[in-house]
Amino acid sequence: MASSSSVSPHEAVLEQARPFLRGELEKIDPKLPSLIAVLKSVGAGECWHKHGSFLDHLIDIYKILKLWKAPESVCLCGLFHSAYSNSYVNLAIFDPSTGRDVVRDHVGEAAESLIHLFCVIPRQTLIHDHLLFNYSDRELVEHLGSSEISLREAKAKGLFDGDQVWRKKLNGLVPDKGVSVKHIKTGEEILVSRRLFAVFLLMTMADFSDQLFGFQDDLFCNNDGRLEFRGNNVTALWPGNGKPGLWMNSNSRMGAIYSLLVREEEIFIEERTRVSASAFVLTKERDEDIELVVPPVFNFCNKVLDAKEQIEAREMYWQVVSSDTSKQGYLERAEQRLLECIEKNPFVGEPHVLLSQVYLGKKRFKEAEREAEKGLLLLLQWGSPWDKRMSWEGWIAWVRVLLMKSQDQSWPDVSWGILNLGLVR
């Protein structure tokens, strides 16, 4: 689909996503169809879950983590992540007292251990109260910059300074030996290693991106866009008005802390490697055998989206999609609003997709191609839609149509021509 001999940035990601788009699950993992059949057999498809069914959500989380190139055990944890219920939801499709062997037989010991731990830790307390709410946005931005320099100096020069502000704070919250928490049902002490802390943070990013939309903003009175779960509006009617949710500031902060954890782990291991007299050995007690991958969202978790700008961008986008398209000058107003929206929130694909169609309507094909390319790449990187009025697969299919038409430099001039679109190459 590239317009020149060079490979477009989205091509490799599209190739990775294509088995999901085509339903060829056996190409992703030969066991995946049977694992999904197990989830269906225990009623996951009959459970309500925020933006649809629990089964759809479980498959989506697996897909997102797979697109983010997470280790297989982490992806499988995503597929079964609330199988025993957890601190957020009551969805125990397997009895935790009798079902662990059953789940272990399906996904293996490493993944089942992650699944069980994910279900028994106080995730809200651990991720939000203990970590996320202890950082300001400005602090995170500063620490991202400092940590990048620290990691570079550690690897290039062997410089290690544990008294650096960002390292002292992070190690105070999540020490190298891990964090002790209480089992949500039994109260027993559980040690969560720093790497597993990072894994559950990554999974929470995927979890929130898939399920959150405007309904939760109404439910928790998330008027400032920081998603701190402080409000209580039980009269909110599901599914609400369909607006994109104000979850991205929170998600970008999670991504920033995840980057700090990954960098601190790299520095920790680099220092241990340099001082070790013998061959370096990964420490199982710290779960160092689990690879920490940085997802591509928010510029590879290196940017924090301002909460206020998130709201302003969402309102500009919503103004475009809810305006009367038959009024004179609509395309001009839509173009301006979408450009402003993208400037304030450049991390989601749908505004680019709409802007591409605006440019096609104006026969500005090069600009349409540019926006379609950007929108497609962002949608593929997220693995889930920001505007959840349509499915991720639907958004991908539509933007590929726009990309193809912009490259062909053609666009229908009659309504039937729009309705007849659909084929993608």
N, C-alpha and C positions, 0 to 999 in steps of 0.2 A: 504493500500500500504506500510505500515511500514515493515521493515525487521525484527523487533523484537516485543516483546509484548508491549514495550513502545510506546507512541503516538508520532509521528513525529511532529516537530514544525509547519509544514505546514498544518496539518490535519484540525485544527479548522478553519483556514482561507479558506481552500479549501471548507469546508462545507458551509461556509458563501457565497462563490463565486459560488457554484454549480448552484443555480437557474439562475444566469446570464449566465453561460456557457450552460445551457440547454434551455434557453429561457422561463423558467417558471416564468414569471414576476409577475403573480398573487400571487406566494408564497412569494415574497418580499413585496408586498403591493397590496391588492385586487384592488386598484384604479389605479395602474400603467399602465396596458394595455389601459385603457380608456384615461389616461392622454397623453400617447404616441400617441393614435389615434387623439387626439385634435391637437397635434403638427403636425402630418402628414396632417391633414385636412386644416391647414393654410399654408402649403407649406414648412415646415422646411426641408423636405427631398429634396427639389429642390434648396436649397440655398447652394452655394459653401462655404466651410469653411476650410481653411488651409490644413488639412490632409484628407479631404473628404467632407461629407455633414454636414450641420448644425444640422440636426436631429441626426446623429450618434454622433456628438460632445456633444449635450445636454444629450443624454442617457449615454454616457461615463462619463461625469462629475457626473451625479447622481450615477453611479456605483462606481466611485472612492470614493466619499464622503460617500457612504453607507459602502464600505469596510473599510473606515477609522473610521466608527462608529460615524459619525457626527449626530446631532439631525435631526429629520425628516424635520423640517422647512428649515434647511440648505440644506439638500439633494434635497428638492423640489425647493429651490432657484436655485440650480445647474441645475436642469432639465429645468427650464424656465429662466435661468440667463441673457439672452440677449433679452428677449421677447419684450421689449420696445425699443430695441437698447441700446447702452451704449457708454462710452467714447472711447472704442477701435474699435468697429465695427458698421456698419450700417445694422442691421438685425432686424428691428422692425416688427416682424410678427404679433404683436397686436398693434393697434393704442393706444398710451398712453392716448389720450384724451377720448377715449370711451371704451377701453378694460380692464380697471382695475377691473371692476365688474365681467367681464367674467372670468378673471384669478383668481380672489378671490373666485368665486364660485367653481372653479376646485381644488384649492390647499389650501384654507383656508386663514384667515386674516393674521396670523403670517408669513406664507411663502410669500404671495403676498407683504406684507410690505417690506420684505427683497429683493424680486425681484425688486420692484420699486426703492428702495434706491440704490441697486447695479447698476441700469441702469442710475441714474441721478448724481452720484458722479463722480468727475474727478479721476478715479481709477489710471491712470498712474502717475499723480501728487502725489496722496495720498500715494500709495504703494512704488513707486520708488523714485521720487524726494524728497518727504517729509521724507521718512523713510529709504529705502534700501540704497540710495546713501549717507546717513549720517553716515554710519558705515563702517569701514574697516573690512576685514576678520579677522585680528588679534584681533581687538577690540571685535568682536562677540565671538571669541573663549574664550577670557578672561572673558567676561561678562556671558557666559554660565556657566563657572566654578564658578564665584562669586555668580550668582543667585541661583545655586543649594545649596550652603552653606547657603545663606540668607534664603531660603525657609525652609531648615531643622532647622535652629536656631529659626525661627519664630514659627514653629509648635511645636518644642520640648521644647524650653526655653522661648517663648514669647518675643524674642528679635526683635526689629524693628528699623532699622536705615535708615531713608529716605535720609541721606547724602552719602550713599554708591555710588560709581562712577556709577555703572550700573543702579541703581535706579534713580539717579538724571538725567542721560541722557535720559533714557526711559520716565520718567515722564515729562521731558522738551519737548519731541517730541509728546507723547500721554498722556496727563494728565488724572487723574481719572475721570474728568468730560467730557472727550471726545475732539474731534477736530472739529472745525467749517470749513466747506468747502462751495464752491459755486455750486449751481445747474448748470449743464453744459449747460442748455438751457435758463433758466430764470434768472440766476445770483443770486437768493435768497440764503440766508444763511441757511445751513443745519448742524445740530449738529450730528456727528457720534460718538456714544459712543465707549469707548475703547474696549468693547467686540465685537461690530459690526466691528470695525477696524480689530480685530483679525479674525473674521469670514471671512471677505473679503480677508484677507491675505491668509487664509487657502484655500479659493476657487480659488484664483489666482495661488497657488501652483498646485492644481488639474488641473486647466485650462491650464497652461503652459505645464505640464507634458503630457497632452493628445494631444496637437496640435502642439508643436514645434518640428521641425526636421531640417535637414541641409539647407532647403530652406530659412528659416528665417535668418540663419547665413550669407548666401549670400546676402539676401535682405538688412540687416542692417550692413553689413561688420563687423560681430562679430568675428574678428580675434583673439582677446585676450580672448574670452570665458566668458566675464563678462556680456554680454547681456545688454548693456546700451543704445541701440537704437540710437546711435550717427551717424551711417553710413547711406548712401542713395544710394543703387544700384538698380535702377528701371529696369535695364536690366536683373536681375536675372530671369531665366526661371523656372516656376513651373512645376513639383515637384522637380527639381534638381536631384542630383545623388543618393538620398536615404540614405545618411549618417545620423547616429544619430546626433541630434542637440547638440550644446554647451550651453544648458540651465541649467545644473545641478549645477554649481556654484551659479548662481542666485537663483535657487530653494532652495539650501541648506542654503543660507543667509536668504531667506524668512522664512524657517523653524526655523532657529536660533532665529530670531526676534519674531516669533510666540511663541516659547518657553519662551522667556523673558516676553512677554505680559501675557502668561498664569500664569507664576510664580508670576509676579507682582500683578495680580488679586487675586491669592491665598493669598499672603501676605496681600494685602489690606483688604480682607474679614476676614482673621484671626485676624488682628488687630482690626477691627471694632467689631468682635464677642467678643473679650476679654474685650473691654472697654464698651460694651453695658450693660446698667443696666437692660434692659428688654430682652425678647426673640428676637433672631436674625430674621430679616425679609429681604428678598431679595428686592432690590430696582429696580423697573420696569424702572425708568428713565435711569438707567445704563445698562439695558437689562441683569440683573444678572440671569434671568430665563433661559438664553441660556447657555447650557453647552459647555465648551471649551474642545474639545478632541485633544490629540496630535497624529498625524498620525505616523505610524511605520517607515516611510522612514527616511533615514539619521540617523539611530540608534535613532529613536524617536525624531528627530529634535534636536539632541545634537551634531552634527558634521557639520563642514563647509568643503566642497570639494574645494580644491585649483584649481583655474582656469587653471593654467598651467598643472597640473597633469590631469585634466579633458581632456584637449586637447591631451596630450600624450597617455592617455588610449584609447581615441577614435581612434587615428591614429593606434595604435597597433591592436585594434580590426578590423579596416577596412582593414589593411594589411592582416590579416588572411582570411577575407571573400572574398577578391578580388584577392588573390594569385592563381596561377595555382595549383590545388589540385592533378594533375597527376604527378607532378615533385617529384623525389625521395627526401625523407626526409621531405616531407610536414608536416606530423603529428608531427614530432619532433620540427620543427620550430613553428608550430601552438601552440603546448603545451607551449613552452617558451614564446611566445608573449602574449598568453592569461593569463598566470600566472603573467606576468608583468603588463598587463592591469588591472587585478583584484587587484593587490597590490596598484595601483595608484587610482583606482576607485572601491571600494568594494561595492558600493551602487546600482548596477544594476544587473539584473539576466542573461541577454543574454550571457555575456562572460562565465559564469558558465555553461550555457546550451551547448555552443559550446565545452567547455573543457570536459564536460561529454561525448559527442560523440567521441571526440579524444581518451579518455580513453577506451571507449567501443571498438573502432577500434583496440586498443592495448591489449584488453582483460584484462584490469586492472579494474575489476568490482567494487571493494570497493571504489576506487577513483572516478569512474564514478558515483556511487550511491551518494557519498558525494557531488559532484558538482551538480548533478541533484536536490538533496534536497535543496541546497543553492539557485540554480537558480529558482526553483519553488516557494520557500518562497518569494524571492524578487519580482518576477513577480506578485504574488498574493497580496503582500503588496502594490505595486504601483497601481494595477488595470489598468495599461496602459503599452504599450511596450516602451522601450527606442529605440530599433531598429524597426522602423515603416515600414520596408519592408514587415512585416507580422503583422497580427492582434494579439491583446492580446490573444484572444481565441486560435489562431493557435499556438502561443508560448507555452501556457499552455498545449495544447494537445500534442505537440511534446516532451516537457520535461517530461511529465508523461509517454510517451512511453519509453524514455531513462531511467527513474527511474525504470519502470517495467522490462525492459531488463537487467539492471544492477543487480537488485535483483534476477532475474532468472539466471543470469550469462550466458547469451547467446547474440550473436550479429551476424547478417548475414555476410557471407563471399562472397556473390555474389550480384550483383546490383539488381536483381529481389527481393531479400530478403529485401533490403532497401525499395524498392518501395511498397512492400506488407505490411509494417508496418502500424499500425493505431489503433489497439484495445488497450484500456486502461482499467484497472480494478479499 
